[in-house]
């Protein structure tokens, strides 16, 4: 898999995942909403670690810097 996520994109995803985890452990979110958001947070962390977002690929989106050949 080629990386298609830049550092800022990855950092934002980890921050959002941490915020969701914080809301869950503070019992602010619960039930079905909590399950869905925790699953989303897990996906955010996984894609941040890999540097690849499968939803970006079909649309040709890349937030990472590309090397220019001169």
C-alpha angles and dihedrals in degrees: 000000000000117000114252100169126085126216095259091051090050093048092049091052092051091048091051091048091050091049091052091049090049091052091049096049091045087055092238091126124038143156123025092345090057093049093051094046094046089051089050090048091051090051090049091052093046094050090046091054093047095041089222128107113194091205091059094056101069091048095045093238117160123175094177124096115260123217113243118218114220 
